[in-house]
Structures are given as C-alpha cells and as structure tokens.
C-alpha cells in the first residue's frame, strides 16, 4: 500500500513526532510512506530516520495557490492509494487538492472541540471534511466533536504511540550536564511555549515552591510566549532557578523526565497529550491540569490534578510530590504501567486496518 502524508512543517511538535512513529510502523508492515511538507525544522532528521520518503514542497506559504499546485504534482508523482493530512493548513490545502483526484482522503484529528474558535480556516476545514472517507482522532474529545457535525461519517479513535524501547534506552540526564547539584529538586516542563500551556501560572507556582525548597525548574521547548516568560522570570526574581532550554532532541527531554522530581504540565487544552504520555513512560511524578484529555489517560492513582489557572494549587501539588516521595513514586509506577499499552506497532496496525477498510469499501 502507498500512503501519502501531508503536513505543513517539521518543526519538532507532537504531530510531527507521531507521524514519524506511524511512518516507521507502517514501513515495518511493508507499506510505502511518502511525506509532503513545506517548512524544515528540527524534526526533519527524526522523521528521516523512519525510512519514509520526504518531499519538500516548493511553496512560500501555507495557503498560497502554489501550495495546492505542488500537492497535486506530488500526488501525481507518488501515486498514493491513501492520502492522510495532518494539522489545519494541510487539512485545508490537502483537502482542496484531493477534490481533483479520486484518491481516498483521511483527516487526522489531534485535538478536541475547545481548540476551535470559529475562524474561516476552521470553518473551511470542517466543510471540506465532509468529503473525507474517514476522520481518525487520537482522543475521545476529538471524536465527539466530529460525531456531532457528521454523525454518519466513519470516525475512528486511535491513541498516539510511544517509542517505548527508545524511552527505556534513554539515559537519565546527569546533574553535571545541566549544572544541577545532586541535592536539588528538579521541576520539568516540556512542550510548546504558548499561552494555552498556562506557563505564566506555572512560573508563579514555581516561585512559591522555590521559597520552600532547594529546587530549580527546566522548561524545554520554543514558542511565541518565550519573550513574555523571560520577562516574567526576571520580574519574579527567579532567573537563577529557571532555565529555558529551547528545542531539545527527544532523547534529551526523556533524560530530563527521568531525572525530574516532578513533571508539571498544566495546559488548558490538549488532544491526546504526547508529552504527558512520554513522562508517564519515563516514570516521572506528574502534576497535570484537570482537563478531559488528561482524565482520558490518567486518574488520581497516577497523577495529581490541578486547576491550571490557580498557581497556589499548582504549587501545593508540586510540593506534595516533593515532600511525599513514597506517594509520588507509587503514582509514577502505576502511570508507567499504563503507558506500556501505547506501542508504535499497535498504533500502526490500527491505522493499517482503517486504510484497508476504506480501500475495500470502494
């Protein structure tokens, strides 16, 4: 089977990594995988390792007419049996291109209803989706959103996959590498630096924790909120205790998760939270926002849930993990056991079944 995946960028986000995992699984099952994209980024090397064929589109922007033409040329060159689109831009551009072909099209839904604010791009995506053969969601929230709009459309739920063997093989971050003294407690965040992640509240919480413990915080990732967060760190007077690492390779992030005394992730909105799942697999004690996406993969036996807009309760939860080491360790063990169900091959086989079902139904 020949599968063409389309996504806008290879900048290191969760969708790009999930695509690289899926591609490697599909190739192991004997399928040909092509990936069309517009912008390079740190994830390009990771996707390349999967053995798929990468095709950089010659387009200046995500929505210009040239993008549509380039996609049509790529479809003609690769002759796919199935086209799958990832992220809003390619759901729109790829969806428009597919209208000129007879190739079955699948949308991958990474989020839930709360992510949609009624922009013209989202409305166009929703209208185009009517012509898709199937929508694959990684969370129940996403599935519920599409079932509300298209009750009769095929809408499959396939959880994200984890590189469990690679996570297990990753070395714990050394104290020397990050200049951390062995007696310091470590709070870790990983993900995009964006307003939806509520990092301003997490920084406020960290300040409260710093006042009570000998600890530091490391934030891994990049995003539009970085300048604001840097100003907040200076304003709170916690510069010596907070480090913004920028983008890090996944193995480095896993190493920090393994060293973490607490992994804090208080995003206001998620689909299926890749980084939280990875922290579970790394055995990190978890403090997470009390949102449906986190409740879908965790419970009180495996994490502490908090109101993401209340820095006081966030600080209390982090302090709970730091003071009650036995309780934190037990929750982390149970979370790790839960993570073992999310293998890459399990995800790939579920996608393969969807593809086969669609092609046989034609």
N, C-alpha and C positions, 0 to 999 in steps of 0.2 A: 504494500500500500504506500502511496506517495502522499505525504501530508505537508501542506504549506502553512506555516505560522507567520502572522504579520503583527508586528508591534512597533511603536514609534522609536524607542530608544533602548540602548544597552547601557544604562547608567548605574546599574547596581541595585535596583529596587527589588522588592519581593516578587513582582510579576516576572521580571527577567530571570531571577534565580529559579522560580518554579518552572518556567519554560525550559531552562537548561536541564533541570532534573527530568522533566517529562520527555524531552528530546532524547536524553541518554537511555531512558527506559524503553521508549518506542524503537530506538535503533537496536537495542538488545533483543527486542521481539521480532526483528527482521524487517522493519519498515524504513522507508527513506524519509528523512526530515529536512525540509528547507525552511530557512528563516529569513524573511524580508524585514528590514528596519531602515530608519532614517539617520539617527544620530548615534555615534560611537560613545563609549563610556567605559568605566572600569569593569563592567560585567562582560565585555566582549570576549576577554580571554577565558572567562569561566564558561560562557556558552560554547566557545570554540572547543573546549575540552570534551564536550558531549559527543563530538563526531558528526554533528549535523553540518549542512552547507549554509554558509552565511552569505546574504546578498544585500549589500548596502545600496539603498535606492538613491538615485541622483535627484534629490528634491531639496529645495531651500527651506521649505516649511512643511508643517504637518497637514495643512488644509489647502495648499495651492493646487491648481489643476494639474500641474506636473506630477504631483504625488499619485494621483489617480492613473495617469498615463503610465507611470513607472510600474505601478502594481499590475496593470494589465499586461505590460511587457513581461513581467516576472511570471505571471500565471501562464502565459504562452510558452515561456522558456522551460518551466519546471513541470508543466502538465500534471498538476496535482489531482488526486482523487477526492481530497477533502481540503477545505480552507478553514483555518481557525484564526480568529482575530483576538487580540489582547489589548486592553486599555482603550479609552474613549476615542482617541484620534484614529486608530486603526479599525475600530468598530464602525466608525463613520466612513472613512476612506475605503477600507476593505469592503464594507457593505455596499457602497456605491459601485465599486468595481465588479463585485460578484453579480450585480444586476445585468452585466453584459456577458455573462457566461452561464453555463448550465451546471456549474460545479456546486455541490452542497457546501453550505457555509454554517459554521458553528461559532457562536459567541461565547467567550469565557467571562463569566461574571465574578469579579473579585471582591465585591463589596455588598452593601445592603441599602435599603431604601434611604436611610439617613444621609447617604453620600450624594443624593441628587437634589439640586436646588432649582431645577426648572430652567436652566439655560437652554438656548436654542440648540446647542450641540447635544445636550442630553435628550431633548425632545426629538431631534432628528435621529439619534441613535435608537430611541425607543420605537420610532416609526419604521426604521429600516429593519429592526429585529423581527418584525412581523414576517419577513421573507426568509429568515434563517430556518434551518432544519431543526436546530436544537440550541438550547442555552445550557451551558454547563456552569454550575455555581459551586463555589467552594464553601458556602455557608448556608444555613437554613434561612438566614435573613435575606440573602440574595435570591434564593429560590422563592421565598414568599412574595418578594417584590414582583418577580416576573409572572408568577402564577396569578397574581391579582390583575395584571394587564393582559395576559394571554393565557386564560385558564386551560385551553385545549392544546397549547404548544408543549412539545417534549421539553422537559426541564429537569436535567439530571443533577444530583448532588454528588460531587466527587471532592473529598477533602484534599488539601495540599499534601505533598510528600516531603519527607525529610531524608537527608543523606546520613542515615543513622551510623553506618560504618565509618564514614569520614568524621562525623562528630565525635564518635568514640575514639578515633585515632588522633584527634587534635590534642596538642599539648596544652596543659594549663598555662596561662600567662605567668611568667616569672615576675617576682617583685622587682628584680633589677631592671627588667625591660621597661617597666613603667614607673620606675623610681618610687616604689611603694615599700615602706618598711613593713616587716612581717607582722607587726602587732596592730597595724592599721586595718580598720574595717573598710570594705570596698562596696560602694553602691554603683551599679552599672545600668546604663540605658543604651539601647541600640535601636536605630531606626531613622526615619527622616526627621529633620529639624523643621517641623511645620506647626502652625497654630493648633491644628486638630489634635496634636500629640500632648497638649497641655503641659509643655515643658516649663513654662513660667511658674506653674503651681508646683511642679516637681523641684525646681530650684528653691522656691520658698521653703518647701518641706526639707530639702537637704540642709538649708541654713539652720533650721531648728535641730536637726539631727547632729550637725557639726557642733552645736553648742553643748550637746550632752555626751558626745562620744568622740574618740580619736578616729576619725574616718575621712575618706575622700570619695569623690564621685567622678566617674568617667562616662562621658556621653560620646557614643560612636555614631557618626553619620553626618550628612550635609543636608542643607535645605534653606528655604527663604527666611526662616526665623533666626538664623545664626547671628546676624548683626545685633538684633534685639536681645538675644540671650547673652551675648558678650557684654552688652551694656548693663543688663540686669545683674550679671555676675559681679561686675565692677561696683555697681550701686549697692549690692548686698555685702560687699567686702569679703567675698569668699573666693577670690581669684586663686589663692594658693591651694585651695581644696577641690577645685573643679577643673577638669580638663576636657576640652572639646577636641577629639582626635581627628575629625573629618572622616572621610571614607576609609574603611579598613577592609582588607580581604576577609572573607567569611571565616577562614580558619583562625584569624586573629581575634575576631569577635567571639567565636566559640571559646577560645582560650580565656578571654576575659570573663565570659559567663561562668566558666568552670572555677575561676578564682573568686567570683563575686560572693559576698556575704548576703547581698540582696540584689535581685534584678527587678527594677521598677519600670513599669510600663503602664501609664495612666491615660492612654489615648481616649478621646471622646467617641471615636468611631473606628471600626475595623470590619473587615470581611471575615476571613479566617486568618488570624494573626500569626504570620510566619515566624516573626522574631520571638514571640512568646512560646511557640511550639519548639523552637530551637533551644530556648532557655530551659524548657522542660526537659529536653533530651540531654542537656548539659548538666542537669542536676542542680540548677540554681534555685534558691528560695525565691518565691515570687510574691510581689505586690502588684496587683493589676486593677485597672478601673472596672467598676461594676457595670458592664455593658453586656448585651446579649452575646456578642461574638466571643467574649471571654468565658461567659457561662456555658457556651456550647462546648468548650474544650476543657474547662476546669470546674472545680467545686471547692467548697470550704476545706475539704480534706487535703487539697493540693495547692491552695493559694490563699492569700488574704485579699479580699476585695475592698475597694475604697471608692469614695466619691471623688472623681478626678478634679473637681473644682473646689475641693476643700483641702488646702495644704496641711491643715492641722491633723486631719485624719490620715493623710498620706504619711506625714512624719511619724504619727503614732504606730502605723503599720510597719514602717521601716524599723523603728525602734523595737517593736515586738520581735521581728526577725533577728535583730542583733542581740537582744537580751535573752530570748528563749531559743537557744541554739538547738536544743533537742527537738522542740516542736517544729522549727524551721527545717531541720534535716528530715524529719519524718514526712512533712508535706512534699519536700523536694523528691524524696524516694518514690512516693506514690505518683507524683507528676511524671517522673521519668518512666515509670511502668506504663502510664497512659500513652506516652509518646511513641512507644515501640510499635503501635499499630499503624503508624503513618509512614510506611516504607515507600520508596520511589516506585518499585516494581508493582506494588499494589495499586498505586495511582495510575501507572501506565496501562495496566491491564484493564482498568475501568474505562479509561479513555478509548482504548482499543475496542472494547465492547460497544461503546457508543458509536464509533466510526463504522464498525461492521453492521450494526443495526440500521444505520442511516443508508448505507450503500445497498444493503439487501432490500430495503424498503422502496428503492427507486425502480 
